[in-house]
């Protein structure tokens, strides 16, 4: 049985490189327009060209999201954009709108088309309809159980992809009007402000200005606040379905999130497919612990075993669980800064200081720790605290710090 593709988010060029360094088979990203994550950073024209070249140099794939629900004015600039994607030789586009699909087939018929989860495909008849229209892969709606996916896989006549990890939307496969209604920013056009994460209280019609908490929480109740999805423990069940791609959500998440999540799922899939379930179970506690070190909300299995109930929503707080902080990354080997006699150059992401113990996460190694004994800035001055955002610093460690390594600190 072939391994499924591990498909990782690439909200910008940096995340694209880290996703591939940590083992993703493919990444999905967006250009400056027509994707559903307008605030993810995304790729401008030059970054798109560089990203495609970088992925292809590593023999990996890159898919571009064109999954807005298009309005009439969008089609003016969509035509040249689709042709541009074809010229770049991206490995596929992800669409949700039938009109965009039709336009892609007219303007750039050589483009491979995947159907976005926003299209809400929940049955094999729908999947086969889309395959008949020329879609190569269907990203299934997130509201499907294991049994439904099993039946769908038996009957569907093309590639299937599912989400296995990441934030869950409180609306049906993300088709939500709440952001548009409350802020004027349309989630279906890539501008969601996530009002489902805001705090809410009850107001009675004849008592304006009086707010009644729905739960005993001084800040309000988070009645739409769904848990994050994590199907890592259930990969043996998913293996039996012979799905083509496992997708990780998170184009707006950090480089640290992308690296940690991709690494855990890469190792889990490799062990399960190559060494079997017993070995997978032996390593599972370690991978789950790694997932707990990433900023997240409480984990759930989504719809995999049953429709989520009240326990799948956190009505007490919308805050993330943060056991570790991402404090820096090791710069790539080709950086001009690396021409120094000792140490390695890093880029700061959160404050840390000499004397603290840091943990190293890297693509090819198990995590290890060391104590920071000294830091130098770009002028060679020794410093005690790394406090400036994205400051370049030289650091010495007892073991080699490899490019793309992440430095993290436990929050005590």
N, C-alpha and C positions, 0 to 999 in steps of 0.2 A: 504494500500500500504506500503510495507516494506521500511524502510529507506535505502538509499544507503550506502555502506561502505565508510568511509572517509579514504583515503589512503595517507599517508604522507611520505615525503622523510627522509631517515636516512643515511646521508653521513658518519657518524661514530657512535660510541656507545653512545656518549653524545647526539647527535641529536635524536637517536632512543629513548632514555629514555624521552627526553623532548616531542617528538611527542606523545608518549603514555600518558604522564602525562597530556597533554593538550587536550586529547580526541580522538586521532586517533584510528580507529578500527583496522588498520593494517599499517605496514610500508614496504617500499621497500628499499633494500640496495644491496650492491655488495661486493663480496670478493675481494681479491687482484688482481684478473685477470678476464677477460671475461665480464666486465661491461663497459658501455659507459661513465663513469665518472672517468677516471683514477686519477684525481686530487681531488677527493671528500673526501679523507681520507680513506674511505672504511673500511672493517672489515678484520683483519687477522684471522687466524684459531681459536685462543682462543677467540677473540672478537666475532666472528661469533657464537661460542658455547654459550657464555654468552648472546649475543643478542637474540638468539632463546629461551634460557631458561627464560630470563627476559620477553619477549613478551608472552610466553605461561603461565607463572605464573600469568599474568594479564588477561588471556583468550583472548589475542589479536593474530593477525596473522603477520607473517613476510614472505615476498617474496624476492627472491634473483634474481637480474638481471644477465642473461647470454646472453646478447643481442648484442654481437659483431657480425660482419660479419666474420665468421671464415675462416681462411686459413688452408691449409693442416697440417702444424706443430702444430696448436692449438689442433687438435684432440688427440694428444698423452697425454697431461695433462688434457684434458677435461674429459676423461673417468673416472679416479679416482676422479676428482673433483665433478662430478655429483653424483657418488656413495657416496661421503662424504656428500653432501647436503641431500641426501636421508637418510643417517644414522643419521644426525642431526634432521631429521623430520621437515625441513622447510615446510611452508604451500604452497609453489609453487615456480616455477622458471619462469622468463620472458624471452622469446627467440624471435629472429627475423629470424634466419637462419634455413631453413628446415633441413639441415644436423645436426644441434644441436638438433632439435626436434627429429629426427630419432634416434640419439645417446642416448638421454635421455630415450626414450622409450625402447631401447635395454638394457642400463646399469642400469637404475633406473626407471622401469615402474610404481612404486608407486608414483613418483613425479607428482604433479599437474602442468600442463603447461599453462601459459598465453602467448598470442601472443603480442609482443611489438609493440608500435606505429611505430617503425622503419620499420615494415613490410608493412606499408602503406595500411592498409585495409580500403577501401572507399566505399564498397558496400556489400549487403547481400550475393551475390553469392560467393564473396571472403570469407566472414565470415563463411558461411556454409561449404565451402571447408575446412577451417582450423578446424572447429568443427568436420568434418568427419575424420580428421587426428588425432583426439584425444585431440585437444586443448580445455580446459574448458572455457577460457575467452579470448576475443579479446579486446585489447586496441585500440580503433579506431584512425585512422589518425586524425590529428588536422585540416585538411583542409575540414571539413564537416560542412554544414549548419544545422540549427535546423530541417528544413524539411527533409533533407537527413537522419539525425539521427533518426527521427520519423519513416520514411519508413523502415530504416534498422532494427530498433527495432521490428517492426511488422513482419518482414520476417526472421530475424536471429534466429537460433535455439540453442542459448547458452548465456552465460553471456557477457555483454558489459560494457566497462569501458571508460570514457572520462576524458581528462584533463580539470580542471575547473579554475586553477590558476597557474601563474608562467611565466617564460621567454618563449618567442616564438622564434623559429629558423627561419632565413630568407630562409632556404632551405626546400624542401618538406619533412615534417615529420623528419627533421634532417639529411636527406641523403645528406650530403654536402662534397665536395672535396676541398673547399677553404683552410682549415687549412693544409691539406696534401700538396697542391700545393705550398703554400707560406712558410710553416715552416717545412714540412716533418713529421708533427704529424697528424695522421689520426683520424678525428672525428668519423669515423665509427669503430674505434678500441679503443675508449675511451680516446683519447688524444687531443681533440679539444682545440685550443688556442684562439678561438673566434675572428678571424680576421674580422668578420663581424662588430665588434664593433670599429674597428680602424678608424682613420680619413683618408679620401681619397681626392685627387685633380686630375684634368685632366692634362695630359701631351700630347702635340702635337708632332707628329713624328719628325718633322724637327726642333723642339725647345727643345732638351734634357736639362733637368735641370731647365726648366721654369714650374712652377706649377700654374695652373689656378683653383682657388676655384670654386666649383660647386654652392656654396651658399655663402652669405656674412658672412663668419665665418673664422676668422684668423687661426683657427686650422684645417680647412678642412671640408669635408662634410661626414656625416655618412649615406651613401646611402643604407646600408643593415641593419640599426639599427631598428629592429622591436620593437613595444611597448610590454609591458607585458600583459598577459591574466588575466582578472578578470571577472568571471561569477557570482559573488556573488549576484548582483541585479536581476539576471535572474533565480535563483533557482526555483521559481514557475513554469516557463516554462519547466525546466528540470525535475521537479518532475513528470510531466505528462508522461514522457517517460519510467518510470520504469526501469532505468538503475541500474546496480548492484553496480558500484563503481565510486566515484568521486576522481580523482587523483590530487594531488598538486605537482607541479614541484619544485625542489630545493635542490638536494643532495649536491650542492656546496655552498649553502647559509648558513647563520649563524644560531646558535641556536635560536636567537631572532626572525629571520624570521620564522623558523619552529613553534615556540611556538605561535607567534601572529597569523599566518595564520591559523593554525589548530584550535586555540581557536575560531576565528571568524566563520569559516565554521562549526565547531561542534555546536556552539550555534545557528547559522542560520538554519541548518538542523533540529536540535531538535525542535526549535520553529515552523518552517514551518510544519513539519510533525505532531507535537503533538498539536499545538495551532492554526494553520491555517494561511492563507495568510495575513489577516488583522493585526494580531499580528506581523508577520514577517515584514511587511511594517513599522510598528511602531518602530521596533528596527533597521531597515536597516541603517539609517543615522549613528548610533553609530558604527556599524560594518564597514561601509565604512571609517569612520574616523580612526578606528583602522588600516585598511589596508593602509591608507595614512601615518601612523606612522612608517611603515616598509620601509626599503630601497627598492626603486622600480623605474622602468621607467614608463612613462605615461601608464595608463591602456587602454586596448581596449577589445572588445568582440571577437577578432580573426575572424574566419570564420562563427560565429554562425548565423549572420543575412545576410551577404553578403560577397563576396570576398573583402578582405581588399584593400583599395586604398592608395593613397599617404599619407593620414592623419593617417594611421596606422604605419608609420615609422617616426622616429625623425631624421631629416636630419641636425639638428643644433648641437646636442651634444650627446655623448654616456654616459654622466654622469648619475649617479643615483640621484633620488630625496631622500634626507635624512632629514626629519623633526625632527627625534629623533636619539639619539645615545644609543647604548647598552653599559652600563657601568659596569654591574656586574650581577652575578647570585648568588642566595642563595644556599649554599651547602646542600647536602642530609643529612638527620638526622643521618645516621650511620657514618658520618665522625668523626674521632678521635678528630678533632679540636673543636667539639661542646661541649666538656666537660669543659665548662667555666661557671662562676657564672652569667654573665650578657651578654646580646647582642646575636647576631647570626653571624656566620661566612659566609662571602661571598667571591667570587672570582672575582677580577677586570678584566674587558675586555677593557675598555677605561678610560682615565684619568677623574677623578672628584675630588672634594675637599669639605672640611668642609664649610658649609654655603650654598651650592647649594641645590636646590629642585629637588628631584628625584621622578619619578613615578614608582609605583609597578604594575607589571603584574603578576598575578598568576592564576593557573588553576581553582580555586574554587571561585574567587572573582571578583568584578568589579575593574578596576584600581583605585588606590588612591595615593596620594602624601604625602611626608613628607620632612622636611628639615634635612640635615645631620648636626648633632650637634657635633659628635666626631667620630674618627676612631682610631683603635689600630692595630698594626701589630702583627705578630706571637710571638714576644718577649715581648709583652705587652707595647711597646713604643707607645705613642700617636703621630699620624701623621696628617698633615694638608692636604696632597694631596696623592691620590692613583695614582701613576704614573708608577708603575712597572707592566709589562705584567703578567697577571694571578696571581697577588699577592693575598695572603690570608689575609683578614682583618676582624676585628670584628666591628660590627656596631650596634647601638641602634636605635630603631624606636618606635613610639607611639603605633603601632599595631604589632601583631605578623607577622614576615616574614616567610612564609612557605617554605619548600623545593621546589625547582624548580621555585621559583619566579624569575622574571626578573626585574632588575633595569635599568631604562632608563631615559635619560635627554633630554629635549627639546633643539634643536639647535636654538639659537637666533641670 
